[in-house]
Amino acid sequence: MPPPNFGEFNRFPDKGEKAMKTLKSTFLISSAFAVAVTAGQGIAQTNPTIESIAAVNEANFTKAAANTAEESADKVSLLSTLETGHCEVDDTFAIAIHGGSVFWRGAIHAAKIPLMRQVLTDARSMLANGARAIDVVESAIASMENSGHFNAGKGAIANQAVGIELDASIMDGRQLQAGAVAAVSNLRNPIVAARMVMDKSDHVMMVGPNAEHFIEQNGGDTVDVSYFLHGGQNFSGVPLPDDMSILAADDNISSEQDDYLGIWAGVISGNFNHILVVEKTEGDKAQVIYAQGPHPAWGEGFYRRLEGSFVDGALQVMEPAEFGGYKLTYRLNPDDTFFLEATHPDFPDAQGTMTRLPSRLGPDNKSGTVGAVVRDRCGDLAAGTSTGGFDSKIPGRVGDSPIIGAGTYADNETAAISATGHGEFFMRHVVAYDITAAMKYRDLSLEQAATNLIKQDLLAKGLRGGVIAVDRDGSFVMTYNTSGMVRGVTTNALEPSVKVYK
């Protein structure tokens, strides 16, 4: 096969300059073609800027560095800015948060756990000092939206039209006030937008471009599609084996190599998809799945199970000879992205970045929704939920997350609920409200009402998902009927704790 035609591909013949050129670079040579990973049509501002195959000039490099510094400042917890001193009626408070149902036990959640633990730690401090439940719910969810680790906000999964559509809702249990947005595409924080609908309009839900216009007119933050990690592409077309099984690191990460476990993806040449799945690490070896989408050189997409090796702290994989035979070196960045270098004895080097996908892809991927429920020291309850929907959803589809009574509900008389799972079924069964109704009209405890519904009634019908809930006394429940649920809790008497499985 003839050598690749690089055109204006940004090459790095001087290896001494590679460190300075990381933010300027694009990525991968495969199947004797020079290719460029962009991880969608744009990378979030926290990630190295990848402009195009053309060389990036010094002005853009300077701008990228400034954006990175700005985004680093944004990572300061939103909870630390909340007003306190409002609620000091008693000493009882509680907050539970979730990062979505886990339908597949091999999904990797290591990056979510410390983030959620920090959110809980900050929330605990704010609640102890008298912050209001509704403010803590909004800020906790916004912090998770901003992280990029969940299928909400920055990390939202693309729909079939490779676009982003976000849904969120929030409810204040004091007077049953609520707000929601659905099918919005350019809002930085859907949960903040939902709060604005509640506070600044006479309505409960606003949708689509008109909702975006309302939020912008009222001072809400809008963003370009490049803000979203997966805003330019979904990867469900890349073939992967049915028996893919990642050794779950979960809470017990034993080595730096385990941080490589997971699903990593990027867009090749702006059109073709590439995925690397790191299934297992053992010593200095790794089992990986190397997968490519359709390409003119080989037609249909393919995958191969290969063995990789850890050398000098990086993962090295040899591309199959029939597809180019490049040595690919993947190095984990502090921002949980891959820096990749492709080398070949006969062709120039190339570099670039790949991003971690939140879970297994395809129409059954409904994981990664985020939510929070809070009881403050006034005895007030609040709940909120935010999501990007499920992978490759039909454009315009709206699930349960923005639906009051289905994905979110709060009533000071009973409980605050946030749900995650199969949205269509949760809407039909009005899951969040049904729990509070069982408490109110059947005199069930929160634990009885939630557990009976999720682990008996819904499971018997084949309906999968879970809820987090807190009642007016500060008791909490986190129950699910899936393989797991990313969840955490803290109270006035309980230190922050985050779990995924049992």
N, C-alpha and C positions, 0 to 999 in steps of 0.2 A: 504494500500500500504506500503511495507517495507521501512525502512529509506534508504536514499541514500548511495551509496558506494562512499565515498569521495576520496579514493586513496590518491594521493599526493596533493589534493586540498589545497590551501594556506588558512588555517583557522586562525581566530583571537580570541582565547579564552580569551586572556588578553585584555579587552576593554580599559585599560589604554594606550596600545601601538598603538591604531588604527590610531591616527593622524600621527605618524611617519611611519606607514606602508602603507599609501595611495598609494604611488608610487610603492609599491611592490605587490599590491594586484590584484586579479581577482574576477569575480563578481557573478553571480546570481544563486540562487537555485530555480528551478522551476520544478513543477510536480514530486517532490520527487527525483530530480536529481540535483547534484551540477554542476553548469554551470559557465562559465567564459566569461565575455564580453571583447572583444578585439577591438571592433569598426573597424573591418577589420583585415587583417593579421598583421597590425601594427598601432600604434598610432603615430601621428606626434610628433616631438621632443618637442613641447611646451606642450603636454599633459602628464599626469602621465604615466610612462612606464609600460606596462603590458606584461610580457614575456611569460607566459604560466600558466598552472594549477600548475606546480611545484613552490615551494617557490623560490623567487628571492633572490640571495645572496647580501651581502653588497656591493660588488664591482659594481654590476649593479645599485644598488641604488645610489651610488656616481656618477656613469657615467650619470644616468638620471638627477640628480641635475645639473651637469655641462652642459648637453645639454639644460636644461630648461633655464639656465642663458644665454647660447649662443644665443638661439632663442629669448629671451627677448631683447637682444641687436639688433638682426636683425629687430625687430619691429620699430626701429627708422626710421622715414620716409625716403625713398630713395630720395624724392624730396629735402630734406635739403642738400644733397651732390652735387647738380647740379652746374655747372659753370654758373655764371651770367655775366652781362655786355656786352653780345653779341648784344642784340637787344634794341636799344634806339632811333629808328627813330621817333616814336610817342608815345603817352601815352596809346593807346588802346590795350587791350588784353582781351581774354576770354578763358575759359575752361569749357566744359561740360563733364560729365562722366555718365556712366550708369552701373547698376548691373543686367541688363537683363529684359526681359518682364515678366509680372506677369499675368499668364493665369488663376489663381485661387485666388480669393480675400482673402481666409483664410490663405494664406502663411504668415509666420512671417518674418519680415525684421528688427526687432529692433536692432539687432547686427550690421547690415550693415550701418545704418544711421550715427552713430557717426564716424565710420571709414571713410566713404565717406566725411563727413564734414571736417575731419582732412586732408584728401588728398586734398580737395579743398582749405583749408586754407593755406597749405604748397605750393601748386601750385600757388596760388595768390601771395604769397610773392616772389617766384622765378621769376614769370613772370614780376612782378613789377620791379624787379632788373635786368631784361634783359636776362632771360633764353630763350633758343630756343624752339620753339614749338615741334620739334621732340623729344628733350630730355625730356620735360615735359610729353608728351604722354607716352613714354616708362616707365618712373619712376612712373607715376600715376597708370598705369595698373599693373606694377610689384608689387606695394604696395597692390593692391586689390588681386592679385594672391597669395601673401604671407599671407593674412589674414585668409584664410580658410573659409570665410563667403560666398563665391561665387562658382559657378560651373566653376571654372577656377583655374589653378595652384593647390595649396595645397588642395582646397575643391572640386576638380573635381569629378564628378559622374562616377561610374564604368560602363563599357559596359557589354554585355551579358556574356562575358568570364571572368567577374569580374576583368578586367584589366582597366588601365587608358590609354586613348589616347587623347592627347591635340593638339589643333589647335590655331594658332595666326597669325596675320598679322599687318604690320605697313606701313604707306606711308607718304612720305615727299612731300608736295605740291609744293616745289620750282622747282624741275626738274622732277617731277613724278617718283622719285625713290621709290622702294617698296621692301619689303621682307616678307616672310611667311614660316611657318613650319606647317606640318600637320601629324597627327597620330604618335606623339612622346610620349614616355612613361617615360623617366627618366630625363627630364629637369626641373630644379627648376622654371625657368621663361620663358615660351614659348615666351612672348613678347620680351624679351631680345634676345632670339634665332632668332626671326624674324628680329630684328634690325641687328644682326650679319650677317645673310644671305644677307641683303641689303648692308651692309658696307664692308663685307669681301669676297664677291663672285661676280661673274658676273651674278648671277641668281636671280630670284624672289622667287621661292618656292623650298623647299626641304622637303622630307617626310621620315617618318619611321626611321629605324635603321641607314641608311646612313646620315640622317639629324642629328641624335644624335651624330654620330661619328664626323661629321664636326664641330658641336658646341663644343664638348669636345676637339678636336684638336686645336680649336681656343680660348680656355680658358674659355668656358662656364661652368656653374655649373650643374653637374648632381647629382641625388639623388636616393636613394633606394626607393622601393615601400612603405616602412614604413613611408616615409615622407608624403604621401597623406592620408588625413583623411578617405577617402572611397576607398582606393586602393585595399583592399582585398575582398570586397563584395559589391554587390548591394542588396537592400532590397525589390525589386519589387514583390518577391514571398510571402511576408507576407500579409495576407488578411486584408483589411481595408474597412470600409463601404463607399458606394458611397456618402452618405450624410454627410461625415466628414466635419466639418466647424469650423475652429479655429477663435475665436474672435480676429480680427486683432488688435494688439497693435499699429502698425505703428508708427507715430511720438509721439503719446500721451500716453506714458506709465504712468499709474496712480499709480502703486504700485510695490513692489518687486515681488509680486506673478505673475504679468503679464509677468515678465521675464521668467517664466516657460512655457508660451504658446509656442507651436510648436511641432515638430516631433523629437523624440529622438530615437536613434537606437544603437544596438550593436550586435556582433556575439556571439552566445552561444556555448560554448564548441568547438569553432573553426568551427562549421558546421551549427548550427541552428540560425535563425535570431529572434531578439526580438525588438519590437517597442513599445514605449509609446507615445501616442499623448495627449497633454494637450490642450483640446478644449476651455475650458472656466474657468475663476476664478471669484469667487464672495465671498468677505469676506474671511473667513478661509476655504472655500470649493472650490473644483475643479472638473470639469467634464473631465474624461480621457477615452481614449481607450487603453486597455491593449491587446497587440497582440503578438502572437508567430507564428513562422514558423513551418513546419512539425517537429515532434519529435517522437521517438519510443514509447513514453508513450501514445500518443493520436492520432498518425497518421497525418492527415491533419492539417494544421495550423488553428488558430482560433483567434477571437478577442471578447472582452467583453467591453461594456461600464460600467464603474464603477465610484463611487464617491470617491474622495480623500479628505484629510484634511491637512491643513497647521498646523504643530505643531513645535514650537521652530524654525521657519524659514525654515522648510523643508517640502516637500510634502510626505505624507504617503498614500500608497495604499495597500489594502488587496487583495492578489492574490486569485482568486476563489478556494474554498476548493477542487474541483475535480481536480485541477491542482497543488496542493501542499499546499495551504493555508499559504504562507509566507507573513509576513509584509514587504513591500518594502518601504524604505525611500530614497527619491531622494533629494539631496541637490545641489543647483546650485553653481558651482565653479566660481571664477573670470575670468577664461579663457573660459567661456561659454560652459562648459561640465557639465554633471551630475556626482556627486559622489553618488553611490548607496550602500546601506546596506540592505541585506536580512536577516531577523531574523525569528526564529521559536522556540517555547518553547521546542521542542524535538530534534532539530538539531543545529549544530554549526552555527555561524554567517559567512557571506561572504560579501566581499566588492568589488567595482570596479568602472568603469567609462563608461559613455555613451556619444556619441557625437550628436550634433544637425544636422539633415539633412536640406539641403537648401530649400526643397519644397516638395510638394506632389510627390510620386513616380509613376513610370510606364512609358510606351512608349510615353505618351503625355507631359511628363515633359521636357521642353526645356528651362527652366528658369535658370538664374544665370550667363549668359554670361556677360563679362565686356568689357567696351570700353571707349575711351577718344578722344575728338577732341579739338584742340587748335588753337587759333590765337595769335601770339606773337607780340611784339612791333616793329618787323621788317615788320609786315604785312604778315609773312609766316604762312602757314597752315600745319597741320599734323593730322593724325588720326591713331587709332589702335584698334584692337579687339582681345579678347582672350576667349577661351571656353574649356570645357571638353565634349561638345556635349550634347546629350540628354540621359536620363536614359535608360539603357539596350539597347543601340544602338548596331547594328551589328558591330563586330570588323572590322576595316578598313573603316568604314563610315566617310566621311568628309563633313562638312556642309559649310555654307557661310562665317563663320568667317575668315578663312585664304584666301578667294578668293577676290582678288583685283577687285573692281567694284561691288561686291555683298555685302559683309559684311563690307568692308572698302574701302574708296576712299578719296583722297585729291588732290586738284588742286588750286594753288594760284589764278587762274583766277575766281574761283567760290566759292567752299566750301570744308570743310572737313566733312566726314560722317562716323559714326559707327552704324551698324545695329544690331538688336537682334530680334529673332522670329523663324519662321519655315524656317530653313536654305535651304531646297531643293527648296522652292518657291522663296526665296530671290535670289538664284542663277539663277533660270529660268528668273526672271524679272530684274536681274542685278540692284537691288534696289539702291545701293549707287551711282553708276554711273548715273543711270537714273535721279536722283535728280539734279546732276550737269549739265546733258545734257539739262534738261528743263530750267535751269537758263541760259545756254549758248546759246541755239538755239531758245528758245521761249521767252527769256527775262523775265522770271518769277523771282520774289523774292525768297529767300531761304524759307521763310514761305509758300508761295504759292506752290512752287515745292514739298516740303516735305509733307505738309498737304494734297495736292491733291492726291499724290501717296498713302500715308499710310491710310488716312481716307476715301478716295473715291475709287480709282482704285483697290487697293488690298483688301479692306474690301468688295467691291462688289463681289469679286471672292472668298470670304471666307478665305482669307489669313491673318494671324495674326502676329503682331509684331510691332516694332517701330524703330525709329532712333533718334540719337542726331546729331546735325549739327551746325557748325559755319561758317560764310562766311568771305570774305576778309575784310569786314568793321567791323567785330566783333559782328555782330548780331547773335543770336543763336536761335535754335528751338529744342524742345524735344517733339516729337509727337508719338502717339501710338494708336492702335485700339483694344488693349486687356484690361483686367480689370485694369491694371496699368503698370507702368514701374519704376523700381528703378532708380532714376536719380538725378543729382545735377548739379549746375552751379555756377560760380562766374566770375566776370569781374572786370575791373579797377573801375567801378562805382557801382558794386553790390556785397554785402557781400555773402559768401557761403550759399547756400540753397539746401536742400535735400528733395525730396518728393517721394512718392510711388504711391499714387492714385491721384485723381483730386486736 
